[in-house]
């Protein structure tokens, strides 16, 4: 049974920073790709960022230049460093892993609220 456990969410003022973490536990056949998604209040879930096994990264236009995704393969962990946060970044953030046999795993979500 694979579980993804997220941490690092919270309340932050506009312009502030947060770092999200997501660690996988259990039997997983190596992690091919890792990513972050978010679901703003009243809206659908949207893709935020992704990182491949060879550390190529890609970002949604809304977060490009402000967010950085990284991974630690020794810990089966992915991070999302968020800077210059805006109220529109308020959402529940979810991590997502894809392993080498094509299975997808999701975290339980962590709330990020950007407000003064």
N, C-alpha and C positions, 0 to 999 in steps of 0.2 A: 504494500500500500504506500503510494507516494503522497506526501503532503508538502505543500508550499506554505511557509509561514512568513508573513510580512510584518514589518515593523517600521517605525519612523514617522508615521503620520502625526498630525496635530494641527493646532491653530497657530497661524503666523500672520504678521502684519504685511501689508503690501510692500514689495521690495525686499522682503526677507528671503531666507533660504531654508530648505529642509533636505534631508537625505533619507530616501526610502531604501530598505533592504528586503530581500526575499530569499529565503534559504529553503532548499529542497531536502527532504529526509525520506528514507525508505529506499527500496530497490528501483533504480532508474538506469536505463540502458544508455548512459551518457547523454549529455544535453547538447543538442544540435543548435538550437536557437533559443534565445531568451528575449522577453519583451515586457513592455508595460502598456497597459490600457487604462482608461479612466472613464467614469460615468458621472457627468455633472448632474445636478439636481434637475429632475424632470426631462432629461435628455437620454439619448441612447449611448451605449458604450462606444468609445472611440479609441483608435490606436494612438499611442504616444511615441514610442521608441522601440527599437529592436537592435539586438547585437547577435552576430553569428558566432560560430565556433572559432573562426579565425579573426574575431574581434572587429569585423566590419560593422559599422553602426549606421543607423538611419533614423530620421526624426520627422515627426509631423511638423508642418510649417509653423504651427502655432507655438511650438516650444523650441524651435531651432535657435541655437545661440544662447539659450538660457538653461536648458536641461542637458545633462550628460549621463549616458548609460554606460555601465561598465560591468565586468563579471570577474569572479574569482572561481576558476574551475576546480581548484583544490577544495573549495568549500561548497560547491554547487550553489553559489550565491550570485544574485544579480543586484545591482544598485542603481538608483536613480538620484543623481544630485540635481537639485532644483534651485536655481537662483532667480533673482528679480521676479519673484512670484507676484501674480496679479489676481484680483478677485475672480476673474474668469477661469483661473486654474483650480478653483474649488471643485472638488469631485471626490468620489471614492476611487482609489487607485488600485488596480489589480496587476499582479505579475502573471506571466504565462510562460511556460517552458514547453518546448517540443523536443522529444528525444529522437534517437537515431532509428527507431522503428516506427516513427510517425505518430506516437501518442502525444496528446496535449494534456497539460496539467495547469490548473489555475489556483491562485491564492484566494484567500477569503475576502480580501479587500481591506484597505486602510483609508480612513478619512483624512483628507487634507482640506483645511478651511483657511482661506486667505481673506482676512477681514481686519479692519481697524477698530 
